[in-house]
Each structure stands twice: as structure tokens, then as C-alpha cells.
Amino acid sequence: MQHEFGSISILTVWADNCSEQFKSRYQLGWSVLYVNNTTLDVIHLFFFCPQHGKGPPDGLGGNCKNAIKAEEKFRRHLPAAIDVYLWLQQNFTAVHSPGTGLFAIRKRIFRFVPTGIVPRHHIIDSTEFAGISNFYGFAVTKGAPIGRVFYRFTPCDCEACSVGSFHHCFNQDFLGCWSDRFLTVSEEVQPTIKEQLEADIDTLLESYRRSQLHPFFVMYVHKGYDSPSIAMFTADTIWNARSVKVFLLQHNTPVPPGQFNDTVVKVPKSNWLCSRRGCGCLKQHLQTLDKKNILHILVEEKKEGRDTVLRSVFVKDDKSKADKDFVLYHLPKSQMKFLTEFNDRRTQTVGDLSMYV
């Protein structure tokens, strides 16, 4: 990263005012690190007034999404990111109407980034910058004191501001003086234990999704409940980036607060499950479950020869009393050690449930 910018000493970034992407304390923190670890002397962060802008790349992304949806609807399923990348690379690089002017797109180029290359956690942490939404011009400079951020309601491109001499701005009588504030930036390359567990669970969920394992169960926790609950993934599960829509199951018997010994759950029979959106019937419907609230996936992997076989830890209870609406699933005695191992790992790594909610 030392010579990433070559002979460039001043970097000016214009972006829209979207707080989740650009205008955030993380972006300011990254700028502090970059200006002190590269050949750059000044970084300007200037923001437009609209909260979220649209440009040619947004239209390009929309075209790609529509093309993938059409491919999956009429031809074949693209279950993984690598499948989407290969299809786009083969079928969607040519541009039939490139347009004219500065933003003419001549060719679409795609890159595939394997899982693990881009961290799933924030490498840096930065102190809060309260009131950031009220300003549209920010800047950081190289050298001590590290973490100093200049800010003002409006940006300026005068000669003094361009080179980092903000207190000598030629336009301060009209635009006002620059103010400054200090950020404390910490850099942590390794994720926390909680972040690593979330990443591992997300990877396993995607793997089981591709394996067509149905149904399988997960243990999760959410606000207002002292004990974890069980959710069921089926072929009708709706997958999103941060959440899934699944069937949330009932405890067969009340579980004492804070205990992890719920070994039997009620699973509605198929005629009492409905996956239609906005349906007002009396059947049980899919509900949203945040992936961050999933504590463990109740699936085991067994080696049979050279193959790895997946199977659900919860199994159907054939000895349970007949019920026209529900079927009981239970944890076999051979798998009881799972709860003990899970409790031990939970106690050592993730602490109490409050960190998940």
C-alpha cells in the first residue's frame, strides 16, 4: 500500500451522502490510515446534498440483476456466486448500446472474489463523529497529530484548501471557517470471536443450501426470550444477504430461562405450512430470522468412505402420540453430547446471550 498512489499527493473523493456506504466514521477512519500510510499528503471527502445518488454503474448493476433473474426463471439455477460470475463473464460482457460522452460503457468487466479474501468484519474501528450528517466537506492531512479531521458545511477548491492549509482558506469570509475534531482509530486485522462465528455460520448455511438438505434446523435467540429457540429450513426458505425467512418452531414443553436443554420441538405437518407472501390463511407462515441471531446449525457431517454425508441432528419422533397438526422432532440419546459440547463452547467463546440481541 506504500506506493499505491505513485506521485499523487492530493486525493479528492466526491460521493453521494449515503451514510451506510460513504459518509460514516469508518470512511473517515480509513482516510486517516491511508493518508499516513501512503504517499498522499491530503485526502478530501466531499459529499453531494442528495442522500443517495444514481449513476451509470447503478444502471449496469440493475441490468446484470435482471439478466440473472431471467436466466434462473427460464433456463437454469445459479446457486453460488461463482456460477453467477461465470455466466456473466460468458454472456454479459458485450455492450450493444455503449452510449456517448464521458460515461460511455464499451465493455463490462467482472471480477470474482473468493470467500475469505475480503474480511466480513470492519478491520478498523473509529470513535463516533456526532453530527456528521450536517456537514458536506471533510479532509485529513498527513502527520501529527494523527486523527485530526477538518470539516465544514461546504467544501472548497481554493489553492490553500487543496494543499491542506485549511485555516488560510481564501473563501472563509463567504463559506465560513473550517473546524476540526479528533478521531481515535484502532486497526484490528483479526475478527472478534463473535464475528468469526457469524461468518462460519453464514458459510455453512450457504453450503447446506447448495446441498439441497431439507429440512434442517438451527438454534437461534432473539430479544425477549431467555432461552434459544429452534427454526426449520425447508425448500421454501427465502434467502437474503443478512436474513432468512424460515419456519419458527414451538417448544414442546416450556424451557426454564437460560437453559439449553430443549431436545423436542413441534413441527407442523406440511398441510399446515404456507410459504405464500401476504397470505391470510391460518397456516404457519415464513418469518424473518436475522442470521446474526443464529447460534448453531443442528447438522452433522459424517464420513462414509470418501463421501461426506450431511444429516439433521434433530430426527422425527416415531414414538410420539399421533397429532393431526404436528410432528415431534427430538434429539436422539446418541446426540445428547451435542448439547454439552455446545454449552461448553458457548460459555468459553460468546458469553451471555445479550451480545446477540
N, C-alpha and C positions, 0 to 999 in steps of 0.2 A: 504493500500500500504506500510505501515511502515515495515512490516516483510515479504514482498513478496519474498525476495531472501534468507531468512534464514541466514545461516552463511557465505554465499558467499560475498566476499568483492570486488572482481575484476570481471568485466564483459567485455568480448571481443566479439564484433559483427563483423562478416565478411559478406559482402553483395556485390551485383553487383553494377555497377556505374550508376544506373538509377536515374536521378535527380528527377523524379516525384514521386518516391516511397521511396528511402532511402537517397540518397545523397542530402540533402536540408537543409535549415536553420531551418525548422520545426523539423527535426530529431535532429539537434544539440541542439535546444531549449528544446526538450523533454529530451535529455540526461542531460542537466543542471538541470532540475527539478528533474529527477529521482535520480541523484547522491546525491542530497541534501535532499531528502525526503524518502530515503530507507536506508538499511544497507550497501549499496555499498559505496566504497571509490573511485574507479576509473572505468570509462567506456571508453573502446577503441572502436572506429569506424574505421574499416579497409575496404577498398574497392578494388575490383579487377579492372584491367585495362579495360576489355571489358565493353561496355556501358550497355549491358543488357544480363544477363546470362540465361541459361535454365537448369533446373534440374528435378528430379523425380516429384516434386509437379506440375510443369508445364504440364508434360505429363498426370498426373492424372486429372488435371483440363480440359485438352483437351478431354480426354475420357468421362468425365461427360457431357461436352457440346455436343459432338457428339451423345451420348446416348439420351439426352433430345431432340435434333433435330429430331432424328429418331422416337422417341415416338410421337412427335407432328405431324410429317409428315404422319405416317401410322396408328396412333391409336387415341389419344385424345389430346386436347389442355390443356396446363398447364399455365394458365394465370397469376398466382401470385407466389411470392417467396415461400409461404407455400406449394403450390401444388408441386413445384419442389423439395422442401426438403422432403416431404412425399414420393414422387415417388422414389427419390434416396435412401432414408432410407429403402424402401421396396424391391427395385430391384437391387441396385448397391453397396452393402456393401461387397459382396464376391469378392475375387481376385482369378482368376483361374490360373494365372501365376505370382506368387509373386516375382520371380527372386531370385538372390543370392547376398551375400555381404552386405555392410553397408546399402544400400538403398533398401533392400528388403521390399516390401509393403505387409503385411499379411492381412490387413483388412482396408476398407475405413470407416471412421467415419465422420458423418456430424453433424453440429450444426446449429440450426435456431435461428437467432437474430431478434426479432420483431422490427418493425419500432419504433423509439424513444429511443431505448437502446443505440445505437451508434450515437453520435451527427453528424449532417450533416455539421457542421462548424468546423474550426480549433479552438480548445479550447485555444491554445497558439498562441501568435504572437512573432516573433523574428526579430531582426534587420538583415538587409542584411549581407551576408558573401561573399563579392565580390571576384571573382577569385577562388571559391570553386572547380571548375572543374579541376584545375591544381594540386590538392593535393589528396593523397590517404590514408593518415593516420591522424586521429583526436583523441583527448582524452579530457575528462573533469574530474576534481577531486572534492572531497567534500570540503566544507568550503570556507571561504573568500579568495580572492574576488570572489563572485558568478558571474558566466557568463564567466569565463576565459576558452578559448578553445585553446588547443595546437594543432598545425598542422605541417605536414611535407610532402614532396613529397612521401616518402615511410614509411610504418610502421616499427616497431621494436619490437622484443620479448625478448630483453635483460632483465636482472633482474631489473635494475634501471627503465626502462620504464614501466615494468609490474606493479610496485608498485606506479607509478606516479612521480618518480624523473626524469623528462624528461631532465633537464639541466645536469644530470650526466650520460647521455646515453653512454654505452660502445662502441657504433658503430658510434659516431658522426663524427669521422675523415673520415669515409667512406660514411655515409649516410647524413651527414650534421647536423646542429643544428636544434632543434625544435624552431618554432616561436609561438607566442601567440597573441590572439586577444580577445576582449571582446564583448559578446552579451548582449543585453538588452532583457530580456524575460518577457512578460506580460501574465498573465493567466486570461482568461475570460470564465467562465463556461457557461454563458448565450449567445446565439447568438445575433447578431445585428438585428435590425428590418428588414433590407433588407434580411438577411439570413433566418430569420423566415418566411417572406413572400414567399421566393423562396421554402422553404421546404413545406409550406402549399399548395402552388400551385402544386408542384410535387405530393404530396399525393392525392390531389383532381383529378388530371389528371389520375392517376392510378386507382382511384375509378370509374371515369366515363368510363374509358377504359373497365373495367370489367363489367360495367352495360350495355354495348352494346348501349349506347346512340349515335345515328348518325342522322344527323350531329349535331355538336355543335361548338360554336365559341369562340375565345379568343381574347382579346385585347393585342397587343404587340407593342414594339417600337424597332427601330434599328438605326444604325448610318446613318446620312444623312437626317433624317426626324425629323421635329419638332413636328409632331402630331402622336399619336398612330394609328395603323392600325389594321385590322381585319384578322384573319386566320380561316380557316374552317377545323375541324377534321372530317374525314369520316372513313368508314370501311377499306379504303386503306391506312390510315395513318401508317407510319413506325416509330416505337418507338425505341429510343436508350437511353442510360443512361443520356446523357446531352442534347440531342436534339431530335426533331421530324421532320418528313417530312410531310408537310401539304400543303394545297392549300392556297396561299396568295391572298387575295381578293382586288379588286379595290374599291376606294371610289366612290360613285355615283356622288357626287359633291365635288369640291375642299374644303378642310377643312382649315380654317385660321391657321397659325402657332401657335402651343402651345395649341390649343383648343381641348376639348374632346367631341364635340357635333356631332360626325359623327353617325347619327342614321339610315342611309340607306347604304347598301353595295350591290355591284353587285356579284351575284353568278352564275358562268357558269352552263348551263344545263349539265346533266350527259353525253350527247353525245359530250361535249366539254371538258371533264376531262379525263386525261390519267395518269395512275399510273405505267406504264411500265418504267423500267430503261433504260437509254440510247436511248430513242425513239426520233426520229427526226421529229415527226409529228407536225402539227400546233396547236394542242390542248394545254390546260394548264396542266402543269405537277407539281408534288410534288416538293416542295422546302424546304430546311433545315431551321428550326427555332430553335434557342438556347432557351432552357427552361428558362434561366435566364432573357430573354427579355420579357417574358410574364408578363403583368401587372395584368390581371384579367381574370377569366373564366366566360363567359357570359352564365351561367347556374344557374337556381334557383331550390331550393328544397322545395317542398310543401308537407304538411302532409294531407293525405286523409285517415281518420280513423287511423288505426295502421300502415299504409304503408307510406313510403316516396317516392314521385314521383319526378323524375327529368325531367326537360324540358328546352329547349333552350330559352334564353331571346329574341334572335332575331327570328322573325317569318316571314313566307312568305307573301309578299305584294300582295294580290289578286287583288287590285285595280290598280296596276301599268300597264302601257301600255305594250301590247304584244311585246315581243322581241324574235326572233328566237334563240338567243345565250345566253341570260342572264335572270335570275330571280332576282327581287329585294327582299331583306330581310330587315326588318325595326324593330325598337324598338317601341312597342306599347305605346300609351299615358299612359296606366296604369303602364308602367315600366319606365317612364321618371325620376322618383325619383332615379332610379338606378344611373344615371349619376351624379346627385347632391351628392348622398352619396359617390360615388366613388371618385369624385373630392375632397370632404372634407377629406376622409380617406387618399388619396394620398398626399394632402397638409400637413397633420399632421404627416405622417409617413415616406414617402420616398423622400420628397423634389423634386428637379427638375429631369428631365429625364436623365441628364448627368450621374447619378450614375449607370444607366443600360447599358450604351454603352461604 
